[in-house]
């Protein structure tokens, strides 16, 4: 995959307005479909380029919306398997009782409704790359079977009695802290070490500095080309981009730009769109609860209690102890909420 500089070839340059456009120069860099020039992204580009040419299993770790599937796809496209299939699977979207058949396939008659043989995702990805997103959402008993496949390259379809051999390059991803996931029983430790042959941390958007503006302009350019428009950002929008924490990361930024584009006649104002989409709610990540300045105390207390309750998997006694309140007080608060 080649490096590219400047705006995407198909993009129409934004209308020149001294006070309302962002300056894009040759520092803009697009690595495939990943956009950014920040030090954290430069480091990511180097890691992707090096690991892509190997057969190593990769574990992508990053918050929701940071673009883990985009990066997995980039690893596939610049690797030796780029002429073969790239199959993406969200483990959290498959019901627990169906995930084995989805991954490994099933034989005709193996269960009610199995009217014919079905090939699973592993067989569809054989020769290419299989991307397992939200790996910590996979049931623990399935993690044992996945570990065996990684070690032997073989499995049996549901209802089958013969081993099936596959040649798959695996990339997994999670939005959870790995140590916490292991301690909470969401990820087997042996599977974590097997997946993390080459762990890659995807930086959240708030750590990427000027990349926020580059990405926003990139999304706006795409929309301008599609609609044959010449819309631009307001100066206030640029200031908002720089100060907002973007809890939804790149996905949220793209959605906000799209919404503002639809509402704008000539100039995009994203402040109102951010308020509409996020309602400036607190965000939880790796045990930390982040609030916006000016959050009402009652709302902050509510979010702290509910986040702590979720952290302790609904155990009210542990929640009350952690918060330093009585169990009766906790019940009263929950009744109010």
C-alpha positions as CSV (number, residue, x, y, z in Angstrom):
1,X,0.0,0.0,0.0
2,X,1.4,3.4,-1.0
3,X,1.7,6.4,1.1
4,X,-0.4,9.4,-0.1
5,X,0.0,13.0,0.6
6,X,-2.4,15.9,0.1
7,X,-6.2,15.6,-0.1
8,X,-7.8,12.4,-1.6
9,X,-7.6,12.6,-5.4
10,X,-11.4,12.7,-5.9
11,X,-11.9,15.5,-3.3
12,X,-13.0,19.0,-4.3
13,X,-11.0,21.7,-2.5
14,X,-13.0,23.6,0.0
15,X,-14.1,27.1,-0.9
16,X,-11.4,29.6,0.2
17,X,-12.6,31.7,3.1
18,X,-9.9,33.1,5.3
19,X,-11.9,32.9,8.5
20,X,-13.8,29.6,8.0
21,X,-11.5,27.0,6.4
22,X,-8.8,24.8,7.9
23,X,-5.3,24.8,6.4
24,X,-4.2,21.5,5.0
25,X,-0.7,21.3,3.7
26,X,1.7,18.5,2.8
27,X,1.8,17.3,6.4
28,X,-1.5,15.7,5.8
29,X,-0.9,12.0,5.5
30,X,-3.2,9.1,4.5
31,X,-1.9,5.6,5.2
32,X,-4.4,3.6,3.1
33,X,-7.7,4.7,4.7
34,X,-6.2,5.8,8.0
35,X,-5.8,9.6,8.2
36,X,-3.5,11.5,10.6
37,X,-0.1,13.1,11.2
38,X,0.1,13.1,15.0
39,X,3.1,11.3,16.7
40,X,0.7,8.6,18.0
41,X,-0.5,7.9,14.5
42,X,3.0,7.9,13.0
43,X,3.9,5.2,15.5
44,X,0.8,3.3,14.6
45,X,1.7,3.5,10.9
46,X,5.1,2.0,11.6
47,X,3.7,-0.8,13.6
48,X,1.1,-1.6,11.0
49,X,3.6,-1.6,8.2
50,X,6.0,-4.0,10.1
51,X,3.4,-6.5,11.4
52,X,1.4,-6.6,8.1
53,X,4.2,-8.4,6.3
54,X,4.4,-11.1,8.9
55,X,1.9,-13.9,9.8
56,X,1.8,-12.8,13.4
57,X,-1.5,-12.7,15.3
58,X,-2.4,-9.1,16.1
59,X,-4.5,-7.8,19.0
60,X,-5.9,-4.3,18.5
61,X,-6.8,-2.5,21.8
62,X,-8.7,0.8,21.6
63,X,-11.9,2.6,22.6
64,X,-15.1,2.2,20.6
65,X,-15.0,4.3,17.5
66,X,-11.2,4.5,17.1
67,X,-11.3,2.5,13.9
68,X,-10.1,-0.9,14.9
69,X,-11.7,-2.6,11.8
70,X,-10.2,0.0,9.5
71,X,-6.8,-0.8,10.9
72,X,-7.3,-4.5,10.7
73,X,-8.3,-4.0,7.1
74,X,-5.2,-2.0,6.4
75,X,-3.0,-4.8,7.9
76,X,-4.7,-7.2,5.5
77,X,-4.4,-5.0,2.5
78,X,-0.7,-4.4,2.7
79,X,0.1,-8.0,3.8
80,X,0.9,-11.1,1.7
81,X,-2.7,-12.3,1.9
82,X,-4.2,-9.2,0.3
83,X,-5.6,-11.1,-2.7
84,X,-7.6,-13.4,-0.4
85,X,-10.7,-12.8,1.8
86,X,-10.9,-10.3,4.7
87,X,-13.8,-11.5,6.9
88,X,-14.9,-9.3,9.8
89,X,-16.9,-10.7,12.7
90,X,-18.3,-8.8,15.7
91,X,-18.3,-11.4,18.5
92,X,-20.7,-9.3,20.6
93,X,-23.4,-9.4,17.9
94,X,-23.7,-13.2,17.7
95,X,-25.9,-15.0,20.3
96,X,-23.9,-17.2,22.6
97,X,-25.7,-20.4,21.5
98,X,-25.0,-19.7,17.8
99,X,-21.4,-18.5,17.9
100,X,-19.8,-21.9,17.6
101,X,-21.8,-22.7,14.4
102,X,-21.1,-19.2,13.1
103,X,-17.3,-19.5,13.5
104,X,-16.8,-23.2,12.7
105,X,-19.9,-24.1,10.6
106,X,-22.3,-27.0,11.1
107,X,-23.3,-30.2,9.4
108,X,-26.7,-30.9,8.0
109,X,-29.1,-32.2,10.7
110,X,-26.8,-31.2,13.5
111,X,-29.6,-29.2,15.2
112,X,-33.1,-28.1,14.6
113,X,-33.2,-25.9,11.5
114,X,-29.8,-27.2,10.1
115,X,-31.3,-28.2,6.8
116,X,-27.9,-28.2,5.0
117,X,-24.2,-28.0,5.6
118,X,-23.0,-24.5,6.5
119,X,-19.4,-23.2,6.3
120,X,-18.3,-21.0,9.2
121,X,-16.3,-17.8,9.2
122,X,-13.0,-19.6,9.6
123,X,-13.5,-21.6,6.4
124,X,-14.7,-18.5,4.5
125,X,-11.5,-16.7,5.6
126,X,-9.1,-19.6,4.9
127,X,-6.1,-18.3,3.0
128,X,-7.0,-14.7,4.1
129,X,-7.6,-12.8,7.3
130,X,-10.3,-13.3,9.9
131,X,-11.0,-10.2,12.1
132,X,-12.7,-11.0,15.4
133,X,-13.9,-7.7,16.9
134,X,-15.0,-7.4,20.6
135,X,-13.2,-10.7,21.4
136,X,-13.9,-10.2,25.1
137,X,-17.6,-10.6,24.4
138,X,-17.0,-14.2,23.3
139,X,-18.2,-16.8,25.8
140,X,-15.4,-18.3,27.8
141,X,-16.1,-21.8,26.7
142,X,-15.8,-20.7,23.1
143,X,-12.5,-19.0,24.0
144,X,-11.1,-22.4,24.8
145,X,-12.1,-23.8,21.4
146,X,-10.7,-20.7,19.7
147,X,-7.4,-21.2,21.5
148,X,-7.2,-24.7,20.2
149,X,-7.8,-23.6,16.6
150,X,-5.1,-21.0,16.9
151,X,-2.7,-23.7,18.1
152,X,-3.6,-26.5,15.7
153,X,-5.2,-24.7,12.7
154,X,-8.0,-27.3,12.9
155,X,-11.6,-27.7,14.2
156,X,-14.7,-29.7,13.8
157,X,-18.0,-28.3,12.5
158,X,-20.9,-28.6,14.9
159,X,-22.3,-32.0,14.4
160,X,-19.3,-33.2,12.5
161,X,-16.7,-35.9,13.3
162,X,-13.9,-34.9,10.9
163,X,-11.4,-32.2,11.5
164,X,-11.3,-29.3,9.1
165,X,-7.9,-27.7,8.4
166,X,-7.7,-23.9,7.7
167,X,-5.0,-21.4,7.0
168,X,-6.1,-18.1,8.6
169,X,-4.3,-15.0,9.7
170,X,-6.2,-13.8,12.8
171,X,-6.6,-10.3,14.0
172,X,-8.6,-9.7,17.2
173,X,-9.8,-6.5,18.8
174,X,-11.3,-5.3,22.1
175,X,-12.3,-2.0,23.6
176,X,-11.6,-3.2,27.1
177,X,-8.4,-3.0,29.2
178,X,-6.8,-6.4,28.9
179,X,-5.8,-6.9,32.6
180,X,-9.3,-5.9,33.7
181,X,-10.9,-8.2,31.2
182,X,-8.8,-11.1,32.5
183,X,-9.5,-10.3,36.2
184,X,-13.2,-10.0,35.5
185,X,-13.3,-13.3,33.7
186,X,-14.2,-11.9,30.3
187,X,-10.9,-13.1,28.7
188,X,-8.9,-16.2,29.4
189,X,-5.4,-15.3,30.2
190,X,-3.9,-18.0,28.0
191,X,-5.9,-16.8,25.1
192,X,-4.8,-13.2,25.8
193,X,-1.2,-14.2,25.5
194,X,-1.9,-16.2,22.4
195,X,-3.7,-13.3,20.7
196,X,-1.3,-10.6,21.8
197,X,1.7,-11.9,19.8
198,X,1.8,-8.3,18.5
199,X,-0.5,-6.0,20.5
200,X,-1.3,-2.6,19.0
201,X,-2.9,0.2,20.9
202,X,-5.2,2.5,18.9
203,X,-5.0,6.0,20.3
204,X,-8.3,7.7,21.1
205,X,-9.1,10.8,19.1
206,X,-8.5,13.2,22.0
207,X,-4.8,12.2,22.0
208,X,-4.4,12.9,18.3
209,X,-4.2,16.7,18.4
210,X,-4.5,18.3,14.9
211,X,-5.7,15.0,13.5
212,X,-9.1,15.9,14.6
213,X,-9.2,18.8,12.2
214,X,-7.7,16.8,9.4
215,X,-10.2,14.0,9.8
216,X,-13.1,16.5,9.9
217,X,-11.9,18.1,6.7
218,X,-11.4,14.7,5.1
219,X,-15.0,13.7,5.9
220,X,-16.3,17.1,4.7
221,X,-14.4,16.8,1.5
222,X,-16.0,13.4,0.8
223,X,-19.4,14.8,1.5
224,X,-18.7,17.8,-0.8
225,X,-17.7,15.5,-3.6
226,X,-20.7,13.3,-3.2
227,X,-23.2,16.2,-3.1
228,X,-21.2,18.4,-5.5
229,X,-21.1,21.1,-2.8
230,X,-18.5,23.5,-1.5
231,X,-19.5,23.8,2.2
232,X,-16.9,24.9,4.8
233,X,-16.6,24.8,8.6
234,X,-17.3,27.9,10.6
235,X,-14.4,29.2,12.8
236,X,-16.5,28.4,15.9
237,X,-16.7,24.8,14.7
238,X,-13.0,24.5,14.6
239,X,-12.7,25.8,18.1
240,X,-15.3,23.3,19.3
241,X,-13.4,20.5,17.6
242,X,-10.2,21.4,19.5
243,X,-11.9,21.6,22.9
244,X,-14.3,18.7,22.8
245,X,-13.1,15.3,24.2
246,X,-14.8,13.2,21.5
247,X,-15.9,10.2,23.7
248,X,-17.2,8.5,20.5
249,X,-13.9,9.0,18.8
250,X,-13.6,9.0,15.0
251,X,-17.1,7.4,14.5
252,X,-18.6,10.3,16.5
253,X,-16.6,12.9,14.6
254,X,-17.8,11.5,11.3
255,X,-21.4,11.4,12.4
256,X,-21.3,15.0,13.7
257,X,-19.8,16.3,10.4
258,X,-22.4,14.5,8.4
259,X,-25.2,15.9,10.5
260,X,-23.8,19.4,10.4
261,X,-23.4,19.0,6.6
262,X,-27.1,18.1,6.2
263,X,-28.2,21.1,8.3
264,X,-25.8,23.7,6.7
265,X,-26.5,25.8,3.7
266,X,-22.9,27.0,3.1
267,X,-21.2,26.9,6.5
268,X,-21.1,24.0,9.0
269,X,-21.7,24.7,12.7
270,X,-21.1,21.5,14.7
271,X,-21.6,22.8,18.2
272,X,-25.4,22.2,18.2
273,X,-24.8,18.7,16.6
274,X,-22.5,17.7,19.3
275,X,-25.0,18.7,22.0
276,X,-27.8,16.8,20.2
277,X,-25.8,13.6,19.7
278,X,-23.9,13.3,23.0
279,X,-26.1,15.4,25.3
280,X,-22.7,15.9,27.0
281,X,-23.1,12.7,29.0
282,X,-20.2,11.4,31.1
283,X,-18.1,8.6,29.6
284,X,-16.7,5.5,31.2
285,X,-13.4,3.9,30.1
286,X,-11.0,1.6,31.9
287,X,-12.5,2.4,35.3
288,X,-12.5,6.1,34.9
289,X,-15.7,8.2,34.7
290,X,-15.3,11.5,32.8
291,X,-17.7,14.4,33.3
292,X,-18.2,17.7,31.5
293,X,-17.6,20.8,33.5
294,X,-21.0,22.1,34.7
295,X,-22.6,18.7,35.1
296,X,-25.3,19.1,37.8
297,X,-24.4,17.5,41.1
298,X,-27.5,15.3,41.1
299,X,-26.7,14.0,37.6
300,X,-23.1,13.3,38.6
301,X,-24.1,11.4,41.7
302,X,-26.6,9.3,39.6
303,X,-23.9,8.5,37.0
304,X,-21.4,7.5,39.7
305,X,-23.8,5.2,41.4
306,X,-24.9,3.5,38.2
307,X,-21.4,3.2,36.8
308,X,-20.2,1.6,40.1
309,X,-23.1,-0.8,40.1
310,X,-22.3,-1.8,36.6
311,X,-18.6,-2.2,37.5
312,X,-19.6,-4.7,40.2
313,X,-21.9,-6.6,37.9
314,X,-25.1,-5.5,39.8
315,X,-23.8,-6.5,43.2
316,X,-25.4,-3.9,45.4
317,X,-23.5,-4.8,48.6
318,X,-20.1,-4.3,46.9
319,X,-21.4,-1.1,45.2
320,X,-22.5,0.4,48.5
321,X,-19.2,-0.5,50.2
322,X,-17.2,1.1,47.3
323,X,-19.3,4.3,47.5
324,X,-19.1,4.5,51.3
325,X,-22.9,4.5,51.7
326,X,-25.3,2.1,53.4
327,X,-27.1,-0.6,51.5
328,X,-30.4,1.1,52.4
329,X,-29.3,4.4,50.9
330,X,-28.2,2.7,47.7
331,X,-31.6,1.0,47.4
332,X,-33.3,4.4,47.9
333,X,-31.2,6.0,45.2
334,X,-31.9,3.2,42.8
335,X,-35.6,3.4,43.5
336,X,-35.5,7.1,42.6
337,X,-33.6,6.4,39.4
